[in-house]
Amino acid sequence: MNIIYTFHALERMRQRGISKELVELRLQSPDKREELEGVYRCVKKINNKVVVVVYRQETE
């Protein structure tokens, strides 16, 4: 899986102490996955905290 992180995403991850590895794990096993007009939202609850990963899948 090739993930390109935006500056906004990296900044939010830094502020919240979320690693790239955690993001990748959430994408692989979300509790809930929604799609609206090509934008995906993966939700995972961990230890009473909710992690939401929002992404758009692009073709090469």
PDB file of N, H, CA, C and O in Angstrom:
ATOM      1  N   MET A   1       0.849  -1.168   0.000  1.00  0.00           N
ATOM      2  CA  MET A   1       0.000   0.000   0.000  1.00  0.00           C
ATOM      3  C   MET A   1       0.899   1.237   0.000  1.00  0.00           C
ATOM      4  O   MET A   1       1.762   1.382   0.866  1.00  0.00           O
ATOM      5  N   ASN A   2       0.695   2.117  -0.965  1.00  0.00           N
ATOM      6  H   ASN A   2      -0.005   1.998  -1.668  1.00  0.00           H
ATOM      7  CA  ASN A   2       1.466   3.348  -1.055  1.00  0.00           C
ATOM      8  C   ASN A   2       0.587   4.497  -0.579  1.00  0.00           C
ATOM      9  O   ASN A   2      -0.424   4.806  -1.210  1.00  0.00           O
ATOM     10  N   ILE A   3       0.960   5.128   0.520  1.00  0.00           N
ATOM     11  H   ILE A   3       1.781   4.878   1.032  1.00  0.00           H
ATOM     12  CA  ILE A   3       0.165   6.213   1.088  1.00  0.00           C
ATOM     13  C   ILE A   3       0.937   7.514   0.966  1.00  0.00           C
ATOM     14  O   ILE A   3       2.109   7.588   1.337  1.00  0.00           O
ATOM     15  N   ILE A   4       0.281   8.534   0.448  1.00  0.00           N
ATOM     16  H   ILE A   4      -0.671   8.474   0.146  1.00  0.00           H
ATOM     17  CA  ILE A   4       0.859   9.871   0.379  1.00  0.00           C
ATOM     18  C   ILE A   4       0.110  10.721   1.395  1.00  0.00           C
ATOM     19  O   ILE A   4      -1.097  10.930   1.270  1.00  0.00           O
ATOM     20  N   TYR A   5       0.824  11.208   2.397  1.00  0.00           N
ATOM     21  H   TYR A   5       1.804  11.039   2.499  1.00  0.00           H
ATOM     22  CA  TYR A   5       0.219  11.999   3.466  1.00  0.00           C
ATOM     23  C   TYR A   5       0.284  13.481   3.115  1.00  0.00           C
ATOM     24  O   TYR A   5       1.317  13.966   2.652  1.00  0.00           O
ATOM     25  N   THR A   6      -0.809  14.199   3.333  1.00  0.00           N
ATOM     26  H   THR A   6      -1.648  13.806   3.709  1.00  0.00           H
ATOM     27  CA  THR A   6      -0.800  15.645   3.136  1.00  0.00           C
ATOM     28  C   THR A   6      -0.118  16.299   4.337  1.00  0.00           C
ATOM     29  O   THR A   6       0.024  15.682   5.393  1.00  0.00           O
ATOM     30  N   PHE A   7       0.300  17.541   4.166  1.00  0.00           N
ATOM     31  H   PHE A   7       0.185  18.042   3.308  1.00  0.00           H
ATOM     32  CA  PHE A   7       0.891  18.283   5.280  1.00  0.00           C
ATOM     33  C   PHE A   7      -0.106  18.367   6.430  1.00  0.00           C
ATOM     34  O   PHE A   7       0.266  18.201   7.591  1.00  0.00           O
ATOM     35  N   HIS A   8      -1.365  18.624   6.110  1.00  0.00           N
ATOM     36  H   HIS A   8      -1.667  18.759   5.166  1.00  0.00           H
ATOM     37  CA  HIS A   8      -2.424  18.717   7.125  1.00  0.00           C
ATOM     38  C   HIS A   8      -2.521  17.419   7.923  1.00  0.00           C
ATOM     39  O   HIS A   8      -2.606  17.446   9.151  1.00  0.00           O
ATOM     40  N   ALA A   9      -2.507  16.292   7.230  1.00  0.00           N
ATOM     41  H   ALA A   9      -2.438  16.270   6.233  1.00  0.00           H
ATOM     42  CA  ALA A   9      -2.606  14.994   7.904  1.00  0.00           C
ATOM     43  C   ALA A   9      -1.404  14.757   8.813  1.00  0.00           C
ATOM     44  O   ALA A   9      -1.565  14.322   9.953  1.00  0.00           O
ATOM     45  N   LEU A  10      -0.208  15.038   8.320  1.00  0.00           N
ATOM     46  H   LEU A  10      -0.077  15.391   7.393  1.00  0.00           H
ATOM     47  CA  LEU A  10       0.996  14.833   9.126  1.00  0.00           C
ATOM     48  C   LEU A  10       0.997  15.723  10.363  1.00  0.00           C
ATOM     49  O   LEU A  10       1.414  15.296  11.439  1.00  0.00           O
ATOM     50  N   GLU A  11       0.532  16.952  10.210  1.00  0.00           N
ATOM     51  H   GLU A  11       0.193  17.299   9.336  1.00  0.00           H
ATOM     52  CA  GLU A  11       0.469  17.878  11.344  1.00  0.00           C
ATOM     53  C   GLU A  11      -0.517  17.382  12.398  1.00  0.00           C
ATOM     54  O   GLU A  11      -0.210  17.394  13.590  1.00  0.00           O
ATOM     55  N   ARG A  12      -1.693  16.947  11.966  1.00  0.00           N
ATOM     56  H   ARG A  12      -1.943  16.937  10.998  1.00  0.00           H
ATOM     57  CA  ARG A  12      -2.689  16.413  12.908  1.00  0.00           C
ATOM     58  C   ARG A  12      -2.171  15.153  13.594  1.00  0.00           C
ATOM     59  O   ARG A  12      -2.372  14.972  14.795  1.00  0.00           O
ATOM     60  N   MET A  13      -1.517  14.296  12.849  1.00  0.00           N
ATOM     61  H   MET A  13      -1.354  14.443  11.874  1.00  0.00           H
ATOM     62  CA  MET A  13      -0.959  13.075  13.432  1.00  0.00           C
ATOM     63  C   MET A  13       0.084  13.426  14.489  1.00  0.00           C
ATOM     64  O   MET A  13       0.115  12.820  15.560  1.00  0.00           O
ATOM     65  N   ARG A  14       0.937  14.403  14.191  1.00  0.00           N
ATOM     66  H   ARG A  14       0.912  14.896  13.321  1.00  0.00           H
ATOM     67  CA  ARG A  14       1.960  14.825  15.147  1.00  0.00           C
ATOM     68  C   ARG A  14       1.307  15.371  16.416  1.00  0.00           C
ATOM     69  O   ARG A  14       1.716  15.023  17.523  1.00  0.00           O
ATOM     70  N   GLN A  15       0.296  16.224  16.258  1.00  0.00           N
ATOM     71  H   GLN A  15      -0.036  16.507  15.358  1.00  0.00           H
ATOM     72  CA  GLN A  15      -0.395  16.818  17.406  1.00  0.00           C
ATOM     73  C   GLN A  15      -1.033  15.759  18.296  1.00  0.00           C
ATOM     74  O   GLN A  15      -1.094  15.916  19.515  1.00  0.00           O
ATOM     75  N   ARG A  16      -1.501  14.695  17.689  1.00  0.00           N
ATOM     76  H   ARG A  16      -1.452  14.566  16.698  1.00  0.00           H
ATOM     77  CA  ARG A  16      -2.258  13.672  18.413  1.00  0.00           C
ATOM     78  C   ARG A  16      -1.443  12.434  18.756  1.00  0.00           C
ATOM     79  O   ARG A  16      -1.963  11.493  19.357  1.00  0.00           O
ATOM     80  N   GLY A  17      -0.170  12.428  18.380  1.00  0.00           N
ATOM     81  H   GLY A  17       0.252  13.192  17.892  1.00  0.00           H
ATOM     82  CA  GLY A  17       0.691  11.294  18.699  1.00  0.00           C
ATOM     83  C   GLY A  17       0.314  10.025  17.956  1.00  0.00           C
ATOM     84  O   GLY A  17       0.400   8.926  18.505  1.00  0.00           O
ATOM     85  N   ILE A  18      -0.106  10.179  16.700  1.00  0.00           N
ATOM     86  H   ILE A  18      -0.176  11.071  16.254  1.00  0.00           H
ATOM     87  CA  ILE A  18      -0.525   9.035  15.887  1.00  0.00           C
ATOM     88  C   ILE A  18       0.564   8.739  14.857  1.00  0.00           C
ATOM     89  O   ILE A  18       0.982   9.628  14.114  1.00  0.00           O
ATOM     90  N   SER A  19       1.014   7.501  14.818  1.00  0.00           N
ATOM     91  H   SER A  19       0.674   6.780  15.422  1.00  0.00           H
ATOM     92  CA  SER A  19       2.077   7.108  13.891  1.00  0.00           C
ATOM     93  C   SER A  19       1.500   6.676  12.542  1.00  0.00           C
ATOM     94  O   SER A  19       0.309   6.390  12.420  1.00  0.00           O
ATOM     95  N   LYS A  20       2.369   6.638  11.542  1.00  0.00           N
ATOM     96  H   LYS A  20       3.337   6.870  11.642  1.00  0.00           H
ATOM     97  CA  LYS A  20       1.958   6.144  10.226  1.00  0.00           C
ATOM     98  C   LYS A  20       1.548   4.676  10.312  1.00  0.00           C
ATOM     99  O   LYS A  20       0.631   4.239   9.616  1.00  0.00           O
ATOM    100  N   GLU A  21       2.225   3.925  11.162  1.00  0.00           N
ATOM    101  H   GLU A  21       2.970   4.280  11.728  1.00  0.00           H
ATOM    102  CA  GLU A  21       1.891   2.509  11.334  1.00  0.00           C
ATOM    103  C   GLU A  21       0.467   2.346  11.859  1.00  0.00           C
ATOM    104  O   GLU A  21      -0.267   1.461  11.418  1.00  0.00           O
ATOM    105  N   LEU A  22       0.079   3.206  12.805  1.00  0.00           N
ATOM    106  H   LEU A  22       0.675   3.925  13.163  1.00  0.00           H
ATOM    107  CA  LEU A  22      -1.277   3.150  13.355  1.00  0.00           C
ATOM    108  C   LEU A  22      -2.307   3.465  12.268  1.00  0.00           C
ATOM    109  O   LEU A  22      -3.351   2.816  12.192  1.00  0.00           O
ATOM    110  N   VAL A  23      -2.016   4.450  11.438  1.00  0.00           N
ATOM    111  H   VAL A  23      -1.169   4.977  11.499  1.00  0.00           H
ATOM    112  CA  VAL A  23      -2.923   4.801  10.338  1.00  0.00           C
ATOM    113  C   VAL A  23      -3.092   3.600   9.407  1.00  0.00           C
ATOM    114  O   VAL A  23      -4.215   3.262   9.032  1.00  0.00           O
ATOM    115  N   GLU A  24      -1.999   2.962   9.036  1.00  0.00           N
ATOM    116  H   GLU A  24      -1.087   3.237   9.341  1.00  0.00           H
ATOM    117  CA  GLU A  24      -2.071   1.818   8.128  1.00  0.00           C
ATOM    118  C   GLU A  24      -2.861   0.662   8.735  1.00  0.00           C
ATOM    119  O   GLU A  24      -3.628   0.002   8.034  1.00  0.00           O
ATOM    120  N   LEU A  25      -2.683   0.416  10.024  1.00  0.00           N
ATOM    121  H   LEU A  25      -2.060   0.952  10.594  1.00  0.00           H
ATOM    122  CA  LEU A  25      -3.449  -0.642  10.690  1.00  0.00           C
ATOM    123  C   LEU A  25      -4.942  -0.322  10.688  1.00  0.00           C
ATOM    124  O   LEU A  25      -5.765  -1.219  10.504  1.00  0.00           O
ATOM    125  N   ARG A  26      -5.296   0.934  10.889  1.00  0.00           N
ATOM    126  H   ARG A  26      -4.627   1.662  11.039  1.00  0.00           H
ATOM    127  CA  ARG A  26      -6.707   1.331  10.904  1.00  0.00           C
ATOM    128  C   ARG A  26      -7.332   1.182   9.526  1.00  0.00           C
ATOM    129  O   ARG A  26      -8.507   0.835   9.408  1.00  0.00           O
ATOM    130  N   LEU A  27      -6.560   1.440   8.498  1.00  0.00           N
ATOM    131  H   LEU A  27      -5.605   1.721   8.594  1.00  0.00           H
ATOM    132  CA  LEU A  27      -7.077   1.268   7.141  1.00  0.00           C
ATOM    133  C   LEU A  27      -7.336  -0.205   6.834  1.00  0.00           C
ATOM    134  O   LEU A  27      -8.244  -0.529   6.070  1.00  0.00           O
ATOM    135  N   GLN A  28      -6.547  -1.088   7.421  1.00  0.00           N
ATOM    136  H   GLN A  28      -5.809  -0.825   8.042  1.00  0.00           H
ATOM    137  CA  GLN A  28      -6.688  -2.520   7.164  1.00  0.00           C
ATOM    138  C   GLN A  28      -7.818  -3.157   7.955  1.00  0.00           C
ATOM    139  O   GLN A  28      -8.402  -4.143   7.507  1.00  0.00           O
ATOM    140  N   SER A  29      -8.142  -2.608   9.135  1.00  0.00           N
ATOM    141  H   SER A  29      -7.668  -1.807   9.499  1.00  0.00           H
ATOM    142  CA  SER A  29      -9.169  -3.245   9.972  1.00  0.00           C
ATOM    143  C   SER A  29     -10.069  -2.227  10.674  1.00  0.00           C
ATOM    144  O   SER A  29     -10.091  -2.168  11.903  1.00  0.00           O
ATOM    145  N   PRO A  30     -10.808  -1.429   9.910  1.00  0.00           N
ATOM    146  CA  PRO A  30     -11.687  -0.443  10.548  1.00  0.00           C
ATOM    147  C   PRO A  30     -12.928  -1.105  11.146  1.00  0.00           C
ATOM    148  O   PRO A  30     -13.345  -2.177  10.707  1.00  0.00           O
ATOM    149  N   ASP A  31     -13.512  -0.452  12.156  1.00  0.00           N
ATOM    150  H   ASP A  31     -13.174   0.419  12.513  1.00  0.00           H
ATOM    151  CA  ASP A  31     -14.807  -0.895  12.680  1.00  0.00           C
ATOM    152  C   ASP A  31     -15.908  -0.517  11.695  1.00  0.00           C
ATOM    153  O   ASP A  31     -16.921  -1.205  11.573  1.00  0.00           O
ATOM    154  N   LYS A  32     -15.684   0.590  10.997  1.00  0.00           N
ATOM    155  H   LYS A  32     -14.861   1.149  11.095  1.00  0.00           H
ATOM    156  CA  LYS A  32     -16.690   1.117  10.076  1.00  0.00           C
ATOM    157  C   LYS A  32     -15.964   1.812   8.928  1.00  0.00           C
ATOM    158  O   LYS A  32     -14.964   2.497   9.142  1.00  0.00           O
ATOM    159  N   ARG A  33     -16.473   1.631   7.707  1.00  0.00           N
ATOM    160  H   ARG A  33     -17.285   1.075   7.534  1.00  0.00           H
ATOM    161  CA  ARG A  33     -15.891   2.285   6.530  1.00  0.00           C
ATOM    162  C   ARG A  33     -17.024   2.875   5.718  1.00  0.00           C
ATOM    163  O   ARG A  33     -17.966   2.173   5.349  1.00  0.00           O
ATOM    164  N   GLU A  34     -16.931   4.173   5.438  1.00  0.00           N
ATOM    165  H   GLU A  34     -16.165   4.743   5.737  1.00  0.00           H
ATOM    166  CA  GLU A  34     -17.959   4.867   4.664  1.00  0.00           C
ATOM    167  C   GLU A  34     -17.311   5.474   3.424  1.00  0.00           C
ATOM    168  O   GLU A  34     -16.118   5.779   3.417  1.00  0.00           O
ATOM    169  N   GLU A  35     -18.114   5.645   2.377  1.00  0.00           N
ATOM    170  H   GLU A  35     -19.083   5.398   2.382  1.00  0.00           H
ATOM    171  CA  GLU A  35     -17.618   6.271   1.150  1.00  0.00           C
ATOM    172  C   GLU A  35     -18.650   7.264   0.658  1.00  0.00           C
ATOM    173  O   GLU A  35     -19.840   6.958   0.601  1.00  0.00           O
ATOM    174  N   LEU A  36     -18.191   8.461   0.301  1.00  0.00           N
ATOM    175  H   LEU A  36     -17.223   8.710   0.348  1.00  0.00           H
ATOM    176  CA  LEU A  36     -19.063   9.481  -0.262  1.00  0.00           C
ATOM    177  C   LEU A  36     -18.290  10.209  -1.350  1.00  0.00           C
ATOM    178  O   LEU A  36     -17.315  10.906  -1.070  1.00  0.00           O
ATOM    179  N   GLU A  37     -18.725  10.046  -2.574  1.00  0.00           N
ATOM    180  H   GLU A  37     -19.517   9.480  -2.801  1.00  0.00           H
ATOM    181  CA  GLU A  37     -18.131  10.718  -3.730  1.00  0.00           C
ATOM    182  C   GLU A  37     -16.615  10.517  -3.814  1.00  0.00           C
ATOM    183  O   GLU A  37     -15.869  11.465  -4.054  1.00  0.00           O
ATOM    184  N   GLY A  38     -16.172   9.280  -3.616  1.00  0.00           N
ATOM    185  H   GLY A  38     -16.778   8.509  -3.421  1.00  0.00           H
ATOM    186  CA  GLY A  38     -14.761   8.957  -3.767  1.00  0.00           C
ATOM    187  C   GLY A  38     -13.888   9.249  -2.559  1.00  0.00           C
ATOM    188  O   GLY A  38     -12.680   9.017  -2.602  1.00  0.00           O
ATOM    189  N   VAL A  39     -14.479   9.756  -1.480  1.00  0.00           N
ATOM    190  H   VAL A  39     -15.461   9.944  -1.445  1.00  0.00           H
ATOM    191  CA  VAL A  39     -13.732  10.010  -0.245  1.00  0.00           C
ATOM    192  C   VAL A  39     -14.149   8.960   0.776  1.00  0.00           C
ATOM    193  O   VAL A  39     -15.336   8.783   1.050  1.00  0.00           O
ATOM    194  N   TYR A  40     -13.163   8.268   1.334  1.00  0.00           N
ATOM    195  H   TYR A  40     -12.199   8.412   1.111  1.00  0.00           H
ATOM    196  CA  TYR A  40     -13.424   7.188   2.284  1.00  0.00           C
ATOM    197  C   TYR A  40     -13.111   7.647   3.701  1.00  0.00           C
ATOM    198  O   TYR A  40     -12.222   8.468   3.924  1.00  0.00           O
ATOM    199  N   ARG A  41     -13.859   7.102   4.650  1.00  0.00           N
ATOM    200  H   ARG A  41     -14.581   6.435   4.468  1.00  0.00           H
ATOM    201  CA  ARG A  41     -13.682   7.426   6.066  1.00  0.00           C
ATOM    202  C   ARG A  41     -13.678   6.109   6.837  1.00  0.00           C
ATOM    203  O   ARG A  41     -14.684   5.401   6.874  1.00  0.00           O
ATOM    204  N   CYS A  42     -12.542   5.788   7.450  1.00  0.00           N
ATOM    205  H   CYS A  42     -11.725   6.364   7.420  1.00  0.00           H
ATOM    206  CA  CYS A  42     -12.415   4.576   8.263  1.00  0.00           C
ATOM    207  C   CYS A  42     -12.405   4.969   9.732  1.00  0.00           C
ATOM    208  O   CYS A  42     -11.666   5.866  10.138  1.00  0.00           O
ATOM    209  N   VAL A  43     -13.227   4.295  10.524  1.00  0.00           N
ATOM    210  H   VAL A  43     -13.827   3.566  10.194  1.00  0.00           H
ATOM    211  CA  VAL A  43     -13.361   4.607  11.943  1.00  0.00           C
ATOM    212  C   VAL A  43     -12.976   3.378  12.761  1.00  0.00           C
ATOM    213  O   VAL A  43     -13.411   2.265  12.465  1.00  0.00           O
ATOM    214  N   LYS A  44     -12.160   3.587  13.789  1.00  0.00           N
ATOM    215  H   LYS A  44     -11.807   4.492  14.029  1.00  0.00           H
ATOM    216  CA  LYS A  44     -11.746   2.500  14.678  1.00  0.00           C
ATOM    217  C   LYS A  44     -11.706   3.031  16.104  1.00  0.00           C
ATOM    218  O   LYS A  44     -11.107   4.074  16.368  1.00  0.00           O
ATOM    219  N   LYS A  45     -12.343   2.312  17.023  1.00  0.00           N
ATOM    220  H   LYS A  45     -12.829   1.464  16.809  1.00  0.00           H
ATOM    221  CA  LYS A  45     -12.330   2.689  18.435  1.00  0.00           C
ATOM    222  C   LYS A  45     -11.265   1.864  19.146  1.00  0.00           C
ATOM    223  O   LYS A  45     -11.234   0.638  19.045  1.00  0.00           O
ATOM    224  N   ILE A  46     -10.388   2.570  19.871  1.00  0.00           N
ATOM    225  H   ILE A  46     -10.413   3.566  19.953  1.00  0.00           H
ATOM    226  CA  ILE A  46      -9.308   1.925  20.604  1.00  0.00           C
ATOM    227  C   ILE A  46      -9.225   2.547  21.994  1.00  0.00           C
ATOM    228  O   ILE A  46      -8.997   3.749  22.125  1.00  0.00           O
ATOM    229  N   ASN A  47      -9.410   1.733  23.028  1.00  0.00           N
ATOM    230  H   ASN A  47      -9.596   0.756  22.921  1.00  0.00           H
ATOM    231  CA  ASN A  47      -9.297   2.217  24.410  1.00  0.00           C
ATOM    232  C   ASN A  47     -10.106   3.492  24.655  1.00  0.00           C
ATOM    233  O   ASN A  47      -9.570   4.476  25.165  1.00  0.00           O
ATOM    234  N   ASN A  48     -11.377   3.479  24.300  1.00  0.00           N
ATOM    235  H   ASN A  48     -11.812   2.679  23.886  1.00  0.00           H
ATOM    236  CA  ASN A  48     -12.290   4.614  24.483  1.00  0.00           C
ATOM    237  C   ASN A  48     -11.915   5.849  23.675  1.00  0.00           C
ATOM    238  O   ASN A  48     -12.435   6.931  23.949  1.00  0.00           O
ATOM    239  N   LYS A  49     -11.036   5.726  22.695  1.00  0.00           N
ATOM    240  H   LYS A  49     -10.614   4.847  22.473  1.00  0.00           H
ATOM    241  CA  LYS A  49     -10.712   6.824  21.785  1.00  0.00           C
ATOM    242  C   LYS A  49     -11.076   6.388  20.379  1.00  0.00           C
ATOM    243  O   LYS A  49     -10.918   5.223  20.014  1.00  0.00           O
ATOM    244  N   VAL A  50     -11.562   7.327  19.604  1.00  0.00           N
ATOM    245  H   VAL A  50     -11.691   8.273  19.900  1.00  0.00           H
ATOM    246  CA  VAL A  50     -11.954   7.029  18.227  1.00  0.00           C
ATOM    247  C   VAL A  50     -10.906   7.613  17.279  1.00  0.00           C
ATOM    248  O   VAL A  50     -10.588   8.800  17.342  1.00  0.00           O
ATOM    249  N   VAL A  51     -10.382   6.767  16.410  1.00  0.00           N
ATOM    250  H   VAL A  51     -10.641   5.803  16.359  1.00  0.00           H
ATOM    251  CA  VAL A  51      -9.429   7.199  15.388  1.00  0.00           C
ATOM    252  C   VAL A  51     -10.159   7.174  14.053  1.00  0.00           C
ATOM    253  O   VAL A  51     -10.726   6.153  13.663  1.00  0.00           O
ATOM    254  N   VAL A  52     -10.140   8.313  13.353  1.00  0.00           N
ATOM    255  H   VAL A  52      -9.680   9.142  13.670  1.00  0.00           H
ATOM    256  CA  VAL A  52     -10.796   8.423  12.053  1.00  0.00           C
ATOM    257  C   VAL A  52      -9.725   8.720  11.004  1.00  0.00           C
ATOM    258  O   VAL A  52      -8.955   9.670  11.144  1.00  0.00           O
ATOM    259  N   VAL A  53      -9.684   7.906   9.963  1.00  0.00           N
ATOM    260  H   VAL A  53     -10.310   7.134   9.850  1.00  0.00           H
ATOM    261  CA  VAL A  53      -8.755   8.113   8.854  1.00  0.00           C
ATOM    262  C   VAL A  53      -9.593   8.430   7.623  1.00  0.00           C
ATOM    263  O   VAL A  53     -10.465   7.651   7.238  1.00  0.00           O
ATOM    264  N   VAL A  54      -9.321   9.578   7.008  1.00  0.00           N
ATOM    265  H   VAL A  54      -8.612  10.211   7.321  1.00  0.00           H
ATOM    266  CA  VAL A  54     -10.045   9.997   5.808  1.00  0.00           C
ATOM    267  C   VAL A  54      -9.058   9.963   4.646  1.00  0.00           C
ATOM    268  O   VAL A  54      -7.943  10.475   4.750  1.00  0.00           O
ATOM    269  N   TYR A  55      -9.481   9.351   3.533  1.00  0.00           N
ATOM    270  H   TYR A  55     -10.386   8.934   3.448  1.00  0.00           H
ATOM    271  CA  TYR A  55      -8.568   9.254   2.399  1.00  0.00           C
ATOM    272  C   TYR A  55      -9.319   9.178   1.079  1.00  0.00           C
ATOM    273  O   TYR A  55     -10.521   8.917   1.026  1.00  0.00           O
ATOM    274  N   ARG A  56      -8.559   9.416   0.017  1.00  0.00           N
ATOM    275  H   ARG A  56      -7.583   9.628   0.060  1.00  0.00           H
ATOM    276  CA  ARG A  56      -9.070   9.260  -1.344  1.00  0.00           C
ATOM    277  C   ARG A  56      -8.125   8.301  -2.044  1.00  0.00           C
ATOM    278  O   ARG A  56      -6.905   8.451  -1.964  1.00  0.00           O
ATOM    279  N   GLN A  57      -8.682   7.329  -2.723  1.00  0.00           N
ATOM    280  H   GLN A  57      -9.672   7.208  -2.789  1.00  0.00           H
ATOM    281  CA  GLN A  57      -7.880   6.338  -3.428  1.00  0.00           C
ATOM    282  C   GLN A  57      -7.684   6.818  -4.859  1.00  0.00           C
ATOM    283  O   GLN A  57      -8.649   7.152  -5.548  1.00  0.00           O
ATOM    284  N   GLU A  58      -6.430   6.852  -5.304  1.00  0.00           N
ATOM    285  H   GLU A  58      -5.646   6.581  -4.745  1.00  0.00           H
ATOM    286  CA  GLU A  58      -6.122   7.313  -6.651  1.00  0.00           C
ATOM    287  C   GLU A  58      -5.486   6.192  -7.449  1.00  0.00           C
ATOM    288  O   GLU A  58      -4.805   5.330  -6.894  1.00  0.00           O
ATOM    289  N   THR A  59      -5.711   6.207  -8.745  1.00  0.00           N
ATOM    290  H   THR A  59      -6.264   6.908  -9.196  1.00  0.00           H
ATOM    291  CA  THR A  59      -5.084   5.220  -9.617  1.00  0.00           C
ATOM    292  C   THR A  59      -3.743   5.760 -10.076  1.00  0.00           C
ATOM    293  O   THR A  59      -3.519   6.970 -10.094  1.00  0.00           O
ATOM    294  N   GLU A  60      -2.860   4.855 -10.443  1.00  0.00           N
ATOM    295  H   GLU A  60      -3.042   3.872 -10.427  1.00  0.00           H
ATOM    296  CA  GLU A  60      -1.514   5.267 -10.873  1.00  0.00           C
ATOM    297  C   GLU A  60      -1.485   5.650 -12.313  1.00  0.00           C
ATOM    298  O   GLU A  60      -0.432   6.020 -12.832  1.00  0.00           O
TER     299      GLU A  60
END
